[in-house]
Amino acid sequence: MSDVEPSIPADYPREWEADVVLRDGSVAHVRPIRPDDAERIHRFHAAQSEESIYLRFFAPIKRLSDRDVRRFTHVDYVERVALVATVGDDIIGIGRYDRLGGRDATSAEVAFNVADSFQGRGVGSVMLEHLAAIGAENGVAEFVADVLPQNRKMIQVFTEAGYDVSRNFDDGVISVRFEIEPNEKSQAVRLAREQRAESQSVRALLNPSSIAVVGVSRDGRSVGGRVLANLVEGGYRGTLHVVHPEAGTIEGLPTVPSISAIGEPVDLVVIAVPAPKVLDVVAECGGAGVRALLVVSAGFAESGPEGAERQAQLLALARRHGMRVVGPNSFGLINTREDTRLNASIAYEMPPAGHLGLFAQSGALGIAVLASAGRRGLGLSDFASAGNRIDVSGNDLLQYWIDDDDTHAVGLYLESVGNPRKFTRIARQLALRKPVVVVKSEVSAFGRPPGHRVRETRTPPRAFREMLRQSGVIRVGNVHQLFDVAQLVVNQPLPKGRRVAVVANSDALGALCGDAALSWKLDVTRGPVAVAADASEDAFRDALVAAFADENVDSVVASFIPPLITGGRDVARTVAAVSAQYDKPCVTTFLGIDGVSDDLSASAPDGSTRIVPSYPMPEDGVRALAAATNYAEWRGRDRGEPVAPLGIDRKGVHEMVRSIMAESPDGRELTADETAQLLALARISVWPSVPARSPKEAVDAAEELGFPVVVKSIAPQVRHQVASALRADLRSPLAVVEAYEALAERLEEYGPDQFVVQKMATPGIGCSVTSVEDPLFGPVVSFSVSGPPTDLLDDVGYRNPPLTTGDVSELVSSIKAWPLLDGSRGRGIDRAAIEDLVARVSVLADENPEIAHLELNPVSTHPGGLDVLGARITLAPASLRQDSGRRAMT
């Protein structure tokens, strides 16, 4: 509905609206209740069983009074909050809380009611998650509820949410009470539920028991015809329907005139009609109870404004009926498993079955990715092309592959990332179990593909690279490199370290391999060992066995040119046989030797087949080996615990931020006193600075603070430039006057009133800790050494909250200037102090989206701790984060 419709209150919180995936993979819409929901409430209540009504109201109420319904539907969204979950125009669930004791009270009574036909699908759990997040935003600290003992499902909703629930039985009613502040367990429960629901949703897409294809021409020479032929030729195991309004049969298959004429539920409908007709088909699918849509039709947002409007209508219509959508402009879906054999794509042939899951966004890239996999002989478990990605995205496929035993590694070709915050969270969870290889161009406002819904970003491309590294993702430059790495991580064990042996039958080739390994920061601890070009097969085997058996070797690089005596295929079989006996990876190159790929497989001791990847040039194999080694190191690294700095007054921070935003709805930069006050609530102490508009005021400030002092400029253009904007260790009034006058003359172009006086801090190295609320990435925390490393060399490290202690440690040491701080060139800093400061800034940024910019600079770090000498904070209206505490499809 639009803003002008009278049924929507002026204070209606649209930001609470969300589409959610339920436990069974279906889709529902959660939104605040509205006055025009009165009739829907009556219909909902009338459809409920007597038992459900009694459990909710403790009485057999056949019809709700108009007075009650008005009270239910008219809320203030602060003291009284109500949400409804809908599918189509029907309410399937209602959740509400009423604050107990007025606006300042911190307790609220919570209640739920779920439609009988939707019970057991997780509707109540979703409603509780959303209400708890809203309650926390509104200052509610705990929920209470009265539940009848026989209402076991509702009691389970509370107890299984991960909160610490206390119960009290009195007068036939169980009273429950729990704090709604998210804890580690409740957050884990929420994320696990999200993963299971979204995984189940994708499972229904990739494993449909029935498919209907709409848009097949009579002669089959159409995109729809290509998909239909692929489904038949691929051996699809389910029920296949062909929809055509007139033809009796197509390609020997009987047709039905419409989706509704099928007469039974359909899991997946493939839509390949011209774009202007797509919405009619979607509407019919919604009415027929179809679960999911694959739209291969083009002509949507990628084609211009008219197509963009059509695309928005497609999403709204599908969501209204609870259907998931792949596309539009999708290349299709493939599942090679023998029990499904799904080739709902426009690919020319079914790829071989294997253990690599692949995701690509555009159709053109889908063709390139599948062709490359085919040339490599690399088998796939699944392939999905999201097209314009209006609904199903890479995030959904990642959720599915987390617990899919048939997928051993994942490859993604991403043109854009609609929700990087959620992507990195899910990618990290997946990367802890199996490798994730990503091809992604740099993130910028210019890199948005036509048709993709992507927010602009102000964060530099390096921040996204760091985000991927933080998540354990293996980032590569192109599709060629993606499959280089995939061949290794799918078929070989992960390296246990960086130590490499090089075996070759040419000194020059061995040197090439060794140089490549060193360039990728691998340690060559054995070789290069070069056997003679005319060596026997036994000599090759002995050299390889010695390399694999060496306890100082973690991986083996084997490269050969055509031998004069032993055949190249014999060497390949020897490499495969030896490699299969060891739990160490091996990469190979056979220069000028054709047809060895079929000979590079052998049986391992556990009975599995081990395939040794072969590369055109040694550099390709070594680069892939280095990527796998870096990933293995990340996977084995201790990531620590979520940061939880002691002493942060979260409530005080929230209240202060709300108070300032209430006075300045558009936001503003905080004064120095406000900045110090807000940071003090987080136990961050800022050294006081006294503004000075003249030499006399500077002297007065110095005498008030006590000598020695510092005079510095706070002009934005030079505030980071210590050498030109600061005079330190001033020990007399005369020194203060001279310093002030010199700076004023030097920096005259930046205007007056730009100077402050501070107490002289302990000598140290200046650092900067910053957080920025980015429209695309959400909070981004950075760390750097102040001055030239930041200003000239852009030597800045980035991480995305929420952070673990391991993330913080890696951020601090990720910058190239770290040797200036770690003691290798003098006294080291107090690392624990700087990590604690970064952790506190990350928590402030993560929990307060109104903090648009927070900068601590300079932070003087030294062996005895640190001193925050400068700080700036800017507040702005909170951005609508895409991965908040409320579960939502994004």
Salt bridges, closest charged atoms under 4 A:
ASP3 OD1 - ARG14 NH2 2.76
ASP19 OD1 - HIS29 ND1 2.94
ASP19 OD2 - ARG319 NH1 2.59
ASP24 OD2 - ARG121 NH1 3.34
ASP36 OD1 - ARG34 NE 2.97
ASP36 OD2 - ARG40 NH1 3.82
ASP37 OD1 - ARG31 NH2 2.66
ASP37 OD1 - ARG40 NH1 2.87
ASP66 OD1 - HIS42 NE2 3.38
ASP66 OD1 - ARG63 NH2 3.76
ASP68 OD1 - ARG71 NH2 3.84
GLU79 OE2 - ARG103 NE 3.72
ASP89 OD1 - ARG40 NE 3.07
ASP89 OD2 - ARG43 NH2 3.53
ASP90 OD1 - ARG43 NH2 3.31
ASP98 OD2 - ARG80 NE 3.05
ASP98 OD1 - ARG96 NE 3.36
GLU129 OE2 - ARG887 NH2 2.74
GLU137 OE2 - ARG886 NH1 2.82
GLU142 OE2 - ARG177 NH1 2.58
GLU194 OE2 - LYS422 NZ 3.53
GLU194 OE1 - ARG425 NH1 2.84
GLU198 OE2 - LYS422 NZ 2.78
GLU233 OE1 - ARG226 NH2 3.78
GLU246 OE1 - ARG218 NH2 2.90
GLU264 OE2 - HIS241 NE2 3.59
GLU306 OE2 - ARG310 NH2 3.39
GLU338 OE2 - ARG237 NH2 2.30
ASP382 OD1 - ARG337 NH1 2.45
ASP391 OD1 - ARG319 NH2 3.12
ASP391 OD1 - ARG324 NH2 2.66
ASP396 OD1 - ARG324 NH1 2.89
ASP403 OD1 - ARG203 NH2 3.88
ASP404 OD2 - ARG337 NH2 2.48
ASP406 OD2 - ARG337 NE 2.96
GLU442 OE2 - ARG465 NH1 2.81
GLU442 OE1 - ARG475 NH2 3.93
GLU466 OE2 - ARG462 NE 3.55
GLU466 OE1 - ARG469 NH1 3.10
GLU466 OE1 - ARG799 NH1 2.93
ASP484 OD1 - ARG376 NH1 2.78
ASP484 OD2 - HIS480 NE2 3.28
ASP484 OD2 - ARG623 NH2 3.67
GLU537 OE2 - ARG541 NH2 3.41
ASP538 OD1 - ARG541 NH1 3.13
ASP550 OD2 - ARG526 NH1 3.25
ASP554 OD2 - ARG499 NE 2.90
ASP570 OD1 - ARG573 NH2 2.46
ASP583 OD2 - LYS496 NZ 2.61
ASP599 OD2 - ARG569 NE 2.53
ASP599 OD1 - ARG573 NH1 2.91
ASP620 OD1 - HIS480 NE2 3.94
ASP620 OD1 - ARG623 NH2 3.02
GLU633 OE1 - ARG498 NH1 3.04
GLU669 OE2 - ARG872 NE 3.15
GLU674 OE2 - ARG668 NH2 2.78
GLU697 OE2 - ARG693 NH2 3.47
ASP700 OD2 - LYS696 NZ 3.04
ASP729 OD1 - ARG731 NE 3.01
GLU773 OE1 - ARG881 NH2 2.75
ASP791 OD1 - HIS720 ND1 3.79
ASP807 OD1 - ARG428 NH2 2.90
GLU810 OE2 - ARG637 NH1 3.14
GLU835 OE2 - ARG831 NE 2.63
ASP836 OD2 - ARG840 NE 2.73
ASP846 OD1 - ARG421 NH2 2.76
ASP846 OD1 - ARG881 NH1 3.86
GLU847 OE2 - ARG650 NE 2.79
GLU855 OE1 - ARG719 NH1 3.30
GLU855 OE2 - HIS720 NE2 2.79
GLU855 OE1 - HIS853 NE2 3.66
ASP867 OD2 - HIS862 NE2 3.23
ASP883 OD1 - ARG425 NH2 2.81
